[in-house]
Amino acid sequence: MHYYRYENEEVSCCYKYLMFSYNIIFWLAGAAFIAIGFWAWSEKGVLLDLTQVTRLHGFDPVWLVLAVGAITFILGFAGCVGALRENICLLKFFSGVIGFIFFLELTAAVLAFVFQDNVREWINDFFLANVKAYREDIDLQNLIDSLQKMNHCCGAKEPDDWNLNLYFNCTVNNPSRERCGVPFSCCLSDPADTVLNTQCGYDVRKGPKGVWSNAIYVKGCIPALEEWLPRNIYIIAGVFIVISVLQMMGIFFARTLIGDIEKVKFNYY
C-alpha cells in the first residue's frame, strides 16, 4: 500500500476517524440485530420451514428486528469502509440514505399530526389484526402481553376485542378452555403474587361488565396510548431530537470527508 502526502490539501484524519468510530457502533449493532432475528426464527423453526413466514396473519416482530438490523448494518458498512478507503461513492450513498430516512421521519411526523384520526384508526385495525393472530406466533404473543402489562390495558378499545380471537371468543360452539376469557396480561397485578398465574383471565367475560374491573384492566390499549403520549411528550421529543442530531452528525462527517477527498483529487490531477 502506498501513502501519498499532498502539499496543498489533505483529507482530515480527525473527520476520517470520527466517521469510522461513529459507524463502527452501528455496523456491529446491525450485525447483532440480524443475528438475533435469525436466532428467533431458528427457535420457532422458521429456518427449517420458510413457508411459516407467510402463514402468520399478524405481525411478526422478527421482521422489524431484521429490517432495522439490515439497514443499520448496510449503512454502518458504507460509512466505515467509505471513511477508511476514502471512497466517495460509499460516502455519498451513506449521506444520501441518512438524509432520505430523516426526510421520511419528518414526513411521517407531520402526516401523523395532520391525520390523527386516520392514524388512530390504522393503529386500531393493526392491533385488532394481531389480536386475531395472538396464538399463532410466540414473539407476537409476547409483544402484545408486554404492551398490555406496561400500559395496564386490554384489547384495542375494550376487553371484548378478544372475541375476535379463535380461542377467547364467547360463541357457544367454542370448545376452548379460554372461551370468554382474556390473556393473563389483562389481569390486575397483585404485588403479593410470587408466581405468575397464567389462568387468571379464564371465564372473566362470562360475568357482567360491571365486575370486570375487579379482575382485569377494562381500558383499551388505544385510549391508554392516547393518555400516555401527552404525559411523555417531552421524552418523545427529546428522543427524536437526539436521533435527528445523530443523523445530522453522520451527514456532516460524510459531506466533510467528501469535500476533502474531492479537493485532494483535484489538486493531485
N, C-alpha and C positions, 0 to 999 in steps of 0.2 A: 504493500500500500504506500502511495506517495503522498506527502503532505506539501501543500503549497502555502507560502506566505505572500500575501498581496500587499503591495506597498501602500496603496491608497485606501482600499476598502477591505474589510474582512467581516466574516459572519460573527456576530456576538456570541461568545461562549456562554455568557450569562443567560440570554434568552434561549439558547440552544438546549442547555441542560435543565433550565426551568421547564421548558416544553416537554422534555423527556421525563422529568420527575413528575410533572402534572399528569402525564398519560400512563405511566407505568402502573400507577394505582388502579386506574380504570381498566387497563388491559388485564391485570391479574384478577380484578373483581369480576370482569366479564367472563373470564375462564372459570372462575368459581361458580358463577350463576349457571353457566352451561353444564358444568359437572353436576351441580345439584339437581338441575332439571332432568338430566338423563338418569341420575340415580333414582329420582322419584318415579320416573317411568319404568325403570327396571324393577322397582319394588312392586309396582302394580302389574307387571308382566306385559307392559305395552311393547317393549323392545322385542319380545318373543312373538307377539301378535300385533303387528302395526295396524290392523283393521280396528282395534279397540279405540284408536284415536277418533275415528269417525262415528263411533256408536254412542258416545256421550251426547245427550241432548242439552246439557247445561254447559257451563263454563268450566274448563279445566285450568286451574291456576298454574299448572306447569307450563302452559303455553306462554303466559305472561313472563314467567321466570326465564324461559328460553329466549323470548323476544328481547327482553331487556339485556340478557347476557350476550346475545349475538351482536346487538347494536353497540353495546359498550366495548365488547372485545374488538370489533372491527375498527371503531373509532380510536381506541387505545393503541391498536397495532399501527394504524395510519399515522397517528401523532408521534409515537415512539420512533418508528423507522424513518418517518419523514424528517424528524429532527436530527437523528443520528447521521443519516445518509444525505441530509440536506436536499431532499427530494421535493421539488416544488409541486409536482402533481399530487403526491400524498398529502402535503400540507394544505393545498387548495381543496382537496377532497374533504379533509378534516374540517377546515373552517367553513366550507360550504354546507356540509351536513349539520354541523352545530348551529349555524345560522338558520337553516331550514327548520330544525327542531325548535329553536327559540321562537320562530315565526308561528309554527303550529301551536305551541303552548299559549302564546299571546292571543292567537285567533280563537282557540278553544275557550280561553277565559272570557273573552268578550262575548262570544256566542252563548256561553253558559249564562252570563249575566243578562243578556238581552232576551233570550228564550228560556227563562227559568221554568215556566210551566211545561214546556216540551221536554226539558231535561228531567224534570221531576217525573213525568210520565214514562220516559225512557228508562230511568233508573227503576221505577216501579215494575215495569214489564220485564226488565232484566232480572230483577230479584225473584219475581214470580216464576220465570222460566227455570231458574236454578232451584227454586223450592220443589218443582216437579222432579228434578233430577237429583234430589238430595241424597238418595241411597245408591246412586249409580257410580259415584266416584268418591273415594275416601278423602282426597285433597279438597274437593268441593265441599264435602260434608264438614270437614274441619274448619274451612273458611267461614261457612255460614254459622257454625256453632260459635266461633270466635267473635264474629260480628254481633251475634245476639247476646252473648255473655258480656262483652265490653260495653255495649250500648243499652243493656237492660231492655231489650225489645223482643218481639216475637212476630214473625211474618213480615210481609211488606208494609201493609197498613193495619192489620189486625191478626190475632191468632188464627182466625178462621181461614186465612190464606193457605193454611196447611191442608185444607180439604182438597187442594189441587194435587197433593202427593198421593201416590197409589197406596202407600202404607198407612197414612194418617187420616184419610178421608172418612167421613161419617156415614157413608152409604151402608144400607142394611146388609148387602151381599159382600161386604169387605171382610175377608177371613183373617186379616192381620190382627195380631195381638195389640198393635199400636193404634188400632181403629179409634177415632175420635180423641186422639192424643196429640201431643206436640213433642218435639225433641227435648232432651234434658236441658239444653242450653236456654230454653224458655223459662225454666223453673226459677223461682225466687231462691237466691243463695242463702244458706244458713252458715254463719261463721263457725258454729259449733260442730258442723259435719266434718269428719276427718276422712270419710270415704265418699267418693263421688257416686251419687245414686242416679244411674242412667235410666231408671224406670220411673222417675218422679213425674214425668209428663203423661203417663198412661191414663186413659179414660177421663182426663181433665175436662174436655169439652163436652162430655156427656151430661154434665150438670148445667144449671142455669148460669148465664153470663155474669150475673151479679156476684157470684162467689169465685170467679176465676182469679180475681186479683189477690186472693189469699194464697194461691199456689203458683201462679205464673205471671210473667210480665204481660200486660194487656196492651201496651203501646206498640205500634208497628215500628219497624226499623227506619222507614222513610220519615215519619214525623220525628223520630229520635234524632236522625241525621240533621233535619231542619233546625232542631233546637241546639244541636251541638255546634253547628257552623258559626252562628253569631257569637257564641261564648268563646270560641277559639280562633276568631278571625285574625287576631294579631299573630298568633303562632303560625297559622296558614300563610299569612302574608310574609312573615319572616322566612319561612321555608322557601317560598317562591323567590324571594329576593336573593337568598343565598345561592339557590340553583342558577338564577339569572346571572349573578356576579361570576360564578364559576364558569359559566358558558362564555361570558364576555371575556374573561381572562384567557380562556383557551383560544378564542378567536384572535385576541390581541397578540398573544405569543406567536401564533401561526402566521398572522399577517406581517408581524415584525420580522420574523425569520425569512419569509418570502421576499420582503423588501431588501434585506441584507444580501440574500443569495443572488437576487437579480442584479444588484449593484456590483457585486463581485464578478459575476459573469460578464456584465457589460464592460467593466474595466479590463478584464482578462483578455476578452476578444478584441 
